[in-house]
Amino acid sequence: MSGIPAKQVLDQLSRPGGHQVLRGDLALVGLPGLVYTPASGLGLPAVVFGHGWLQPVTRYRALLRHLASWGIVAAAPGTQRGPLMSARLLAGNLRTTLDVCTGVRLGDGGISVDPERLAVAGHSMGGGAAVLAAAEDERVRAVVTLAATETRPSALDAARRVTVPGLHLAAGEDRIAPPVGHAEAIAEAWQGPVQLRSLPKASHLGFAEGRHWSELLLDGKGERDAQRLARGLVTAFLLRVLKGERQWDSLLDSDVKGAALTYRRAALARSGGISEV
């Protein structure tokens, strides 16, 4: 375990990192959406993020920018925005965005992504879509979900085929996708190393930033505490799994206020690999 206290690690990782950040538009390569990158760097890790039902990708831009400030290319396709959102098609869009990140030099050509350091993530139905994408794409090395929902095809069934590390954050006040039948079930079905954390005061939309008309239809609203916890935990997880950084271990191995570690199977070894617990 890292000698740095978990609270101190959370405080550090919930603040911006040391990289200057560039913003780009995926539409320039034929796919609507956003991409944030460090200002320079070759062989960088990357994560592709799936939005929730009815949510614009702009509701996640602070998280994407934050990850880029810590040296991770972060992109989010802005597809499947309608009420008949298809998790299957969004999963395909996540995989296409991985193709874009690995196949195109970003920025002015001074930014590239290592195809061995890829992750998918998502909120709500986008979380379910991330699980579907990971089950079908052997390039994916890590998965993160925020208030994940079950999908069609089934994210729960797909979780039984995912062997890479997963971090799942469940919202305790979620009345759209109660954790027991959604995030918890996905975590328990996971075949790789997995952590489930419960944010007891968070709502389904707590991880989404700002305000949006969909709050009239869905439960909850953007919550700063949930977003802060997500920033710190997601950053720690991706830095450990994709880059093998060990100084954040105390946060990932411990309960923290507001985000209790409620389920874990296998631990991420300090080397960045996997060990049983």
Contacts in CASP RR format, 6 or more apart in sequence:
PFRMAT RR
TARGET T0000
AUTHOR 0000-0000-0000
METHOD contacts of the structure
MODEL  1
MSGIPAKQVLDQLSRPGGHQVLRGDLALVGLPGLVYTPASGLGLPAVVFG
HGWLQPVTRYRALLRHLASWGIVAAAPGTQRGPLMSARLLAGNLRTTLDV
CTGVRLGDGGISVDPERLAVAGHSMGGGAAVLAAAEDERVRAVVTLAATE
TRPSALDAARRVTVPGLHLAAGEDRIAPPVGHAEAIAEAWQGPVQLRSLP
KASHLGFAEGRHWSELLLDGKGERDAQRLARGLVTAFLLRVLKGERQWDS
LLDSDVKGAALTYRRAALARSGGISEV
1 249 0 8 1.000
1 250 0 8 1.000
1 253 0 8 1.000
2 9 0 8 1.000
2 246 0 8 1.000
2 247 0 8 1.000
2 248 0 8 1.000
2 249 0 8 1.000
2 250 0 8 1.000
2 251 0 8 1.000
3 250 0 8 1.000
4 247 0 8 1.000
4 248 0 8 1.000
4 250 0 8 1.000
5 250 0 8 1.000
6 250 0 8 1.000
6 251 0 8 1.000
6 253 0 8 1.000
6 254 0 8 1.000
6 255 0 8 1.000
6 256 0 8 1.000
7 256 0 8 1.000
7 257 0 8 1.000
9 236 0 8 1.000
9 247 0 8 1.000
9 248 0 8 1.000
9 250 0 8 1.000
9 251 0 8 1.000
10 229 0 8 1.000
10 232 0 8 1.000
10 233 0 8 1.000
10 236 0 8 1.000
10 251 0 8 1.000
10 256 0 8 1.000
13 70 0 8 1.000
13 231 0 8 1.000
13 232 0 8 1.000
13 233 0 8 1.000
13 235 0 8 1.000
13 236 0 8 1.000
13 248 0 8 1.000
13 251 0 8 1.000
14 228 0 8 1.000
14 229 0 8 1.000
14 231 0 8 1.000
14 232 0 8 1.000
14 235 0 8 1.000
16 65 0 8 1.000
16 66 0 8 1.000
16 69 0 8 1.000
16 70 0 8 1.000
17 66 0 8 1.000
17 69 0 8 1.000
17 70 0 8 1.000
17 71 0 8 1.000
18 69 0 8 1.000
18 70 0 8 1.000
19 38 0 8 1.000
19 39 0 8 1.000
19 68 0 8 1.000
19 69 0 8 1.000
19 70 0 8 1.000
19 71 0 8 1.000
20 38 0 8 1.000
20 39 0 8 1.000
21 36 0 8 1.000
21 37 0 8 1.000
21 38 0 8 1.000
21 39 0 8 1.000
21 65 0 8 1.000
21 68 0 8 1.000
21 69 0 8 1.000
22 36 0 8 1.000
22 37 0 8 1.000
22 38 0 8 1.000
22 39 0 8 1.000
22 68 0 8 1.000
22 106 0 8 1.000
22 107 0 8 1.000
22 111 0 8 1.000
23 34 0 8 1.000
23 35 0 8 1.000
23 36 0 8 1.000
23 65 0 8 1.000
24 34 0 8 1.000
24 35 0 8 1.000
24 36 0 8 1.000
24 37 0 8 1.000
24 107 0 8 1.000
25 33 0 8 1.000
25 34 0 8 1.000
25 35 0 8 1.000
26 32 0 8 1.000
26 33 0 8 1.000
26 34 0 8 1.000
26 35 0 8 1.000
26 75 0 8 1.000
26 77 0 8 1.000
26 78 0 8 1.000
26 97 0 8 1.000
26 100 0 8 1.000
27 33 0 8 1.000
29 100 0 8 1.000
29 104 0 8 1.000
31 77 0 8 1.000
31 78 0 8 1.000
31 79 0 8 1.000
31 93 0 8 1.000
31 96 0 8 1.000
31 97 0 8 1.000
31 100 0 8 1.000
32 77 0 8 1.000
32 78 0 8 1.000
32 79 0 8 1.000
33 57 0 8 1.000
33 75 0 8 1.000
33 76 0 8 1.000
33 77 0 8 1.000
33 78 0 8 1.000
33 79 0 8 1.000
34 57 0 8 1.000
34 58 0 8 1.000
34 61 0 8 1.000
34 64 0 8 1.000
34 75 0 8 1.000
34 76 0 8 1.000
34 78 0 8 1.000
35 64 0 8 1.000
35 73 0 8 1.000
35 74 0 8 1.000
35 75 0 8 1.000
35 76 0 8 1.000
35 101 0 8 1.000
35 106 0 8 1.000
36 61 0 8 1.000
36 64 0 8 1.000
36 65 0 8 1.000
36 67 0 8 1.000
36 68 0 8 1.000
36 73 0 8 1.000
36 74 0 8 1.000
36 75 0 8 1.000
37 44 0 8 1.000
37 68 0 8 1.000
37 73 0 8 1.000
37 74 0 8 1.000
37 106 0 8 1.000
37 107 0 8 1.000
37 111 0 8 1.000
38 44 0 8 1.000
38 68 0 8 1.000
38 69 0 8 1.000
38 71 0 8 1.000
38 72 0 8 1.000
38 73 0 8 1.000
38 111 0 8 1.000
39 111 0 8 1.000
40 110 0 8 1.000
40 111 0 8 1.000
41 110 0 8 1.000
41 111 0 8 1.000
41 112 0 8 1.000
42 110 0 8 1.000
42 111 0 8 1.000
42 112 0 8 1.000
43 112 0 8 1.000
43 113 0 8 1.000
43 114 0 8 1.000
43 117 0 8 1.000
44 71 0 8 1.000
44 72 0 8 1.000
44 73 0 8 1.000
44 111 0 8 1.000
44 112 0 8 1.000
44 113 0 8 1.000
44 114 0 8 1.000
44 117 0 8 1.000
45 71 0 8 1.000
45 72 0 8 1.000
45 73 0 8 1.000
45 113 0 8 1.000
45 114 0 8 1.000
45 117 0 8 1.000
45 118 0 8 1.000
45 119 0 8 1.000
45 238 0 8 1.000
45 242 0 8 1.000
45 243 0 8 1.000
46 72 0 8 1.000
46 73 0 8 1.000
46 74 0 8 1.000
46 75 0 8 1.000
46 98 0 8 1.000
46 101 0 8 1.000
46 102 0 8 1.000
46 113 0 8 1.000
46 114 0 8 1.000
46 117 0 8 1.000
46 118 0 8 1.000
46 119 0 8 1.000
47 67 0 8 1.000
47 72 0 8 1.000
47 73 0 8 1.000
47 74 0 8 1.000
47 75 0 8 1.000
47 118 0 8 1.000
47 119 0 8 1.000
47 120 0 8 1.000
47 121 0 8 1.000
47 142 0 8 1.000
47 144 0 8 1.000
47 238 0 8 1.000
47 242 0 8 1.000
48 74 0 8 1.000
48 75 0 8 1.000
48 76 0 8 1.000
48 77 0 8 1.000
48 94 0 8 1.000
48 97 0 8 1.000
48 98 0 8 1.000
48 101 0 8 1.000
48 118 0 8 1.000
48 119 0 8 1.000
48 120 0 8 1.000
48 121 0 8 1.000
48 133 0 8 1.000
49 57 0 8 1.000
49 60 0 8 1.000
49 63 0 8 1.000
49 64 0 8 1.000
49 74 0 8 1.000
49 75 0 8 1.000
49 76 0 8 1.000
49 120 0 8 1.000
49 121 0 8 1.000
49 122 0 8 1.000
49 123 0 8 1.000
49 130 0 8 1.000
50 57 0 8 1.000
50 60 0 8 1.000
50 76 0 8 1.000
50 77 0 8 1.000
50 90 0 8 1.000
50 94 0 8 1.000
50 120 0 8 1.000
50 121 0 8 1.000
50 122 0 8 1.000
50 123 0 8 1.000
50 126 0 8 1.000
50 127 0 8 1.000
50 129 0 8 1.000
50 130 0 8 1.000
51 57 0 8 1.000
51 59 0 8 1.000
51 60 0 8 1.000
51 76 0 8 1.000
51 78 0 8 1.000
51 80 0 8 1.000
51 81 0 8 1.000
51 122 0 8 1.000
51 123 0 8 1.000
51 124 0 8 1.000
51 126 0 8 1.000
52 85 0 8 1.000
52 122 0 8 1.000
52 123 0 8 1.000
52 124 0 8 1.000
52 125 0 8 1.000
52 126 0 8 1.000
52 127 0 8 1.000
52 208 0 8 1.000
53 83 0 8 1.000
53 85 0 8 1.000
53 124 0 8 1.000
53 125 0 8 1.000
53 149 0 8 1.000
53 214 0 8 1.000
53 218 0 8 1.000
54 81 0 8 1.000
54 82 0 8 1.000
54 83 0 8 1.000
54 85 0 8 1.000
54 212 0 8 1.000
54 214 0 8 1.000
54 217 0 8 1.000
54 218 0 8 1.000
55 123 0 8 1.000
55 124 0 8 1.000
55 208 0 8 1.000
55 212 0 8 1.000
55 214 0 8 1.000
56 78 0 8 1.000
56 81 0 8 1.000
56 212 0 8 1.000
57 76 0 8 1.000
57 77 0 8 1.000
57 78 0 8 1.000
58 209 0 8 1.000
59 208 0 8 1.000
59 209 0 8 1.000
59 210 0 8 1.000
59 212 0 8 1.000
60 76 0 8 1.000
60 123 0 8 1.000
60 208 0 8 1.000
60 209 0 8 1.000
61 209 0 8 1.000
62 209 0 8 1.000
62 227 0 8 1.000
62 231 0 8 1.000
63 74 0 8 1.000
63 207 0 8 1.000
63 209 0 8 1.000
63 227 0 8 1.000
63 230 0 8 1.000
63 231 0 8 1.000
63 234 0 8 1.000
64 74 0 8 1.000
64 75 0 8 1.000
64 76 0 8 1.000
65 74 0 8 1.000
66 231 0 8 1.000
66 235 0 8 1.000
67 74 0 8 1.000
67 234 0 8 1.000
67 235 0 8 1.000
67 238 0 8 1.000
68 74 0 8 1.000
70 235 0 8 1.000
70 239 0 8 1.000
72 235 0 8 1.000
72 238 0 8 1.000
72 239 0 8 1.000
72 242 0 8 1.000
73 101 0 8 1.000
73 106 0 8 1.000
73 111 0 8 1.000
73 113 0 8 1.000
75 97 0 8 1.000
75 100 0 8 1.000
75 101 0 8 1.000
76 97 0 8 1.000
77 90 0 8 1.000
77 93 0 8 1.000
77 94 0 8 1.000
77 96 0 8 1.000
77 97 0 8 1.000
78 93 0 8 1.000
79 89 0 8 1.000
79 90 0 8 1.000
79 93 0 8 1.000
80 86 0 8 1.000
80 89 0 8 1.000
80 90 0 8 1.000
80 93 0 8 1.000
85 125 0 8 1.000
87 125 0 8 1.000
87 126 0 8 1.000
87 128 0 8 1.000
87 129 0 8 1.000
87 132 0 8 1.000
87 151 0 8 1.000
87 152 0 8 1.000
87 153 0 8 1.000
87 155 0 8 1.000
88 129 0 8 1.000
88 132 0 8 1.000
88 151 0 8 1.000
88 152 0 8 1.000
88 153 0 8 1.000
90 125 0 8 1.000
90 126 0 8 1.000
90 129 0 8 1.000
91 128 0 8 1.000
91 129 0 8 1.000
91 130 0 8 1.000
91 132 0 8 1.000
91 133 0 8 1.000
91 136 0 8 1.000
92 129 0 8 1.000
92 133 0 8 1.000
94 120 0 8 1.000
94 129 0 8 1.000
94 130 0 8 1.000
94 133 0 8 1.000
95 133 0 8 1.000
95 136 0 8 1.000
95 137 0 8 1.000
98 118 0 8 1.000
98 120 0 8 1.000
98 137 0 8 1.000
98 139 0 8 1.000
98 140 0 8 1.000
101 113 0 8 1.000
101 118 0 8 1.000
102 113 0 8 1.000
102 115 0 8 1.000
102 118 0 8 1.000
102 139 0 8 1.000
103 113 0 8 1.000
105 111 0 8 1.000
105 112 0 8 1.000
106 112 0 8 1.000
106 113 0 8 1.000
115 139 0 8 1.000
116 139 0 8 1.000
116 141 0 8 1.000
117 141 0 8 1.000
117 242 0 8 1.000
117 243 0 8 1.000
118 139 0 8 1.000
118 140 0 8 1.000
118 141 0 8 1.000
118 242 0 8 1.000
119 140 0 8 1.000
119 141 0 8 1.000
119 142 0 8 1.000
119 143 0 8 1.000
119 144 0 8 1.000
119 238 0 8 1.000
119 241 0 8 1.000
119 242 0 8 1.000
120 130 0 8 1.000
120 133 0 8 1.000
120 134 0 8 1.000
120 137 0 8 1.000
120 140 0 8 1.000
120 142 0 8 1.000
120 143 0 8 1.000
120 144 0 8 1.000
121 127 0 8 1.000
121 130 0 8 1.000
121 143 0 8 1.000
121 144 0 8 1.000
121 145 0 8 1.000
121 146 0 8 1.000
121 234 0 8 1.000
122 128 0 8 1.000
122 129 0 8 1.000
122 130 0 8 1.000
122 144 0 8 1.000
122 145 0 8 1.000
122 146 0 8 1.000
122 148 0 8 1.000
123 145 0 8 1.000
123 146 0 8 1.000
123 147 0 8 1.000
123 148 0 8 1.000
123 207 0 8 1.000
123 208 0 8 1.000
124 146 0 8 1.000
124 147 0 8 1.000
124 148 0 8 1.000
124 149 0 8 1.000
124 176 0 8 1.000
124 177 0 8 1.000
124 204 0 8 1.000
125 149 0 8 1.000
125 151 0 8 1.000
126 145 0 8 1.000
126 148 0 8 1.000
126 149 0 8 1.000
127 145 0 8 1.000
127 146 0 8 1.000
127 148 0 8 1.000
127 149 0 8 1.000
127 155 0 8 1.000
128 145 0 8 1.000
128 148 0 8 1.000
128 149 0 8 1.000
128 150 0 8 1.000
128 151 0 8 1.000
128 155 0 8 1.000
128 158 0 8 1.000
128 186 0 8 1.000
129 151 0 8 1.000
129 155 0 8 1.000
130 143 0 8 1.000
130 144 0 8 1.000
130 145 0 8 1.000
130 148 0 8 1.000
131 143 0 8 1.000
131 145 0 8 1.000
131 148 0 8 1.000
131 151 0 8 1.000
131 155 0 8 1.000
131 158 0 8 1.000
131 159 0 8 1.000
131 162 0 8 1.000
131 186 0 8 1.000
132 151 0 8 1.000
132 153 0 8 1.000
132 155 0 8 1.000
132 158 0 8 1.000
133 140 0 8 1.000
134 140 0 8 1.000
134 143 0 8 1.000
134 158 0 8 1.000
134 162 0 8 1.000
134 164 0 8 1.000
135 158 0 8 1.000
135 159 0 8 1.000
135 161 0 8 1.000
135 162 0 8 1.000
136 158 0 8 1.000
140 164 0 8 1.000
141 164 0 8 1.000
141 165 0 8 1.000
141 241 0 8 1.000
141 242 0 8 1.000
142 164 0 8 1.000
142 165 0 8 1.000
142 166 0 8 1.000
142 167 0 8 1.000
142 237 0 8 1.000
142 238 0 8 1.000
142 241 0 8 1.000
142 242 0 8 1.000
143 162 0 8 1.000
143 164 0 8 1.000
143 165 0 8 1.000
143 166 0 8 1.000
143 167 0 8 1.000
144 166 0 8 1.000
144 167 0 8 1.000
144 168 0 8 1.000
144 169 0 8 1.000
144 234 0 8 1.000
144 237 0 8 1.000
144 238 0 8 1.000
145 166 0 8 1.000
145 167 0 8 1.000
145 168 0 8 1.000
145 169 0 8 1.000
145 183 0 8 1.000
145 186 0 8 1.000
146 169 0 8 1.000
146 171 0 8 1.000
146 207 0 8 1.000
146 230 0 8 1.000
147 169 0 8 1.000
147 170 0 8 1.000
147 171 0 8 1.000
147 174 0 8 1.000
147 176 0 8 1.000
147 177 0 8 1.000
147 182 0 8 1.000
147 183 0 8 1.000
147 202 0 8 1.000
147 204 0 8 1.000
147 206 0 8 1.000
147 207 0 8 1.000
148 155 0 8 1.000
148 168 0 8 1.000
148 170 0 8 1.000
148 177 0 8 1.000
148 182 0 8 1.000
148 183 0 8 1.000
148 186 0 8 1.000
149 155 0 8 1.000
149 176 0 8 1.000
149 177 0 8 1.000
149 182 0 8 1.000
150 156 0 8 1.000
150 177 0 8 1.000
150 181 0 8 1.000
150 182 0 8 1.000
150 185 0 8 1.000
150 186 0 8 1.000
155 186 0 8 1.000
156 185 0 8 1.000
156 186 0 8 1.000
156 189 0 8 1.000
157 189 0 8 1.000
159 186 0 8 1.000
159 187 0 8 1.000
159 189 0 8 1.000
159 190 0 8 1.000
159 191 0 8 1.000
160 189 0 8 1.000
160 190 0 8 1.000
160 191 0 8 1.000
161 191 0 8 1.000
162 190 0 8 1.000
162 191 0 8 1.000
162 192 0 8 1.000
163 191 0 8 1.000
163 192 0 8 1.000
164 192 0 8 1.000
164 241 0 8 1.000
165 192 0 8 1.000
165 193 0 8 1.000
165 194 0 8 1.000
165 237 0 8 1.000
165 241 0 8 1.000
165 268 0 8 1.000
165 274 0 8 1.000
166 190 0 8 1.000
166 192 0 8 1.000
166 193 0 8 1.000
166 194 0 8 1.000
166 195 0 8 1.000
166 237 0 8 1.000
167 194 0 8 1.000
167 195 0 8 1.000
167 197 0 8 1.000
167 233 0 8 1.000
167 234 0 8 1.000
167 237 0 8 1.000
168 183 0 8 1.000
168 186 0 8 1.000
168 187 0 8 1.000
168 190 0 8 1.000
168 194 0 8 1.000
168 195 0 8 1.000
168 196 0 8 1.000
168 197 0 8 1.000
169 183 0 8 1.000
169 197 0 8 1.000
169 199 0 8 1.000
169 207 0 8 1.000
169 229 0 8 1.000
169 230 0 8 1.000
169 233 0 8 1.000
169 234 0 8 1.000
169 259 0 8 1.000
170 179 0 8 1.000
170 182 0 8 1.000
170 183 0 8 1.000
170 184 0 8 1.000
170 196 0 8 1.000
170 197 0 8 1.000
170 198 0 8 1.000
170 199 0 8 1.000
170 262 0 8 1.000
171 179 0 8 1.000
171 199 0 8 1.000
171 202 0 8 1.000
171 203 0 8 1.000
171 204 0 8 1.000
171 206 0 8 1.000
171 207 0 8 1.000
171 226 0 8 1.000
172 179 0 8 1.000
172 198 0 8 1.000
172 199 0 8 1.000
172 200 0 8 1.000
172 201 0 8 1.000
172 202 0 8 1.000
172 203 0 8 1.000
173 200 0 8 1.000
173 201 0 8 1.000
173 202 0 8 1.000
173 203 0 8 1.000
173 204 0 8 1.000
173 219 0 8 1.000
173 220 0 8 1.000
174 182 0 8 1.000
174 202 0 8 1.000
174 203 0 8 1.000
174 204 0 8 1.000
174 219 0 8 1.000
175 203 0 8 1.000
175 204 0 8 1.000
175 219 0 8 1.000
176 204 0 8 1.000
176 218 0 8 1.000
176 219 0 8 1.000
177 183 0 8 1.000
177 204 0 8 1.000
179 198 0 8 1.000
183 196 0 8 1.000
184 196 0 8 1.000
184 262 0 8 1.000
184 263 0 8 1.000
187 194 0 8 1.000
187 195 0 8 1.000
187 196 0 8 1.000
187 263 0 8 1.000
188 196 0 8 1.000
188 263 0 8 1.000
190 265 0 8 1.000
192 265 0 8 1.000
192 266 0 8 1.000
192 274 0 8 1.000
193 265 0 8 1.000
193 266 0 8 1.000
193 267 0 8 1.000
193 268 0 8 1.000
193 274 0 8 1.000
194 263 0 8 1.000
194 264 0 8 1.000
194 265 0 8 1.000
194 266 0 8 1.000
195 237 0 8 1.000
195 252 0 8 1.000
195 261 0 8 1.000
195 263 0 8 1.000
195 264 0 8 1.000
196 261 0 8 1.000
196 262 0 8 1.000
196 263 0 8 1.000
196 264 0 8 1.000
197 233 0 8 1.000
197 259 0 8 1.000
197 260 0 8 1.000
197 261 0 8 1.000
197 262 0 8 1.000
198 259 0 8 1.000
198 260 0 8 1.000
198 262 0 8 1.000
199 225 0 8 1.000
199 226 0 8 1.000
199 229 0 8 1.000
199 258 0 8 1.000
199 259 0 8 1.000
200 258 0 8 1.000
200 260 0 8 1.000
201 223 0 8 1.000
201 225 0 8 1.000
201 226 0 8 1.000
201 258 0 8 1.000
202 223 0 8 1.000
202 225 0 8 1.000
202 226 0 8 1.000
203 219 0 8 1.000
203 220 0 8 1.000
203 221 0 8 1.000
203 222 0 8 1.000
203 223 0 8 1.000
203 226 0 8 1.000
204 218 0 8 1.000
204 219 0 8 1.000
204 220 0 8 1.000
205 214 0 8 1.000
205 215 0 8 1.000
205 218 0 8 1.000
205 219 0 8 1.000
205 220 0 8 1.000
205 221 0 8 1.000
205 222 0 8 1.000
206 220 0 8 1.000
206 221 0 8 1.000
206 222 0 8 1.000
206 223 0 8 1.000
206 226 0 8 1.000
206 227 0 8 1.000
207 222 0 8 1.000
207 223 0 8 1.000
207 226 0 8 1.000
207 227 0 8 1.000
207 230 0 8 1.000
208 222 0 8 1.000
209 222 0 8 1.000
209 227 0 8 1.000
210 221 0 8 1.000
210 222 0 8 1.000
211 221 0 8 1.000
211 222 0 8 1.000
215 221 0 8 1.000
225 258 0 8 1.000
229 256 0 8 1.000
229 258 0 8 1.000
229 259 0 8 1.000
232 251 0 8 1.000
233 251 0 8 1.000
233 252 0 8 1.000
233 256 0 8 1.000
233 259 0 8 1.000
235 248 0 8 1.000
236 248 0 8 1.000
236 251 0 8 1.000
236 252 0 8 1.000
237 252 0 8 1.000
239 245 0 8 1.000
239 248 0 8 1.000
240 246 0 8 1.000
240 248 0 8 1.000
240 249 0 8 1.000
240 252 0 8 1.000
240 268 0 8 1.000
240 272 0 8 1.000
241 268 0 8 1.000
241 272 0 8 1.000
244 271 0 8 1.000
244 272 0 8 1.000
244 273 0 8 1.000
246 270 0 8 1.000
246 271 0 8 1.000
246 272 0 8 1.000
249 270 0 8 1.000
252 268 0 8 1.000
253 267 0 8 1.000
254 261 0 8 1.000
255 261 0 8 1.000
264 277 0 8 1.000
265 277 0 8 1.000
266 274 0 8 1.000
266 275 0 8 1.000
266 276 0 8 1.000
266 277 0 8 1.000
267 274 0 8 1.000
267 275 0 8 1.000
267 276 0 8 1.000
267 277 0 8 1.000
268 274 0 8 1.000
268 275 0 8 1.000
269 275 0 8 1.000
END
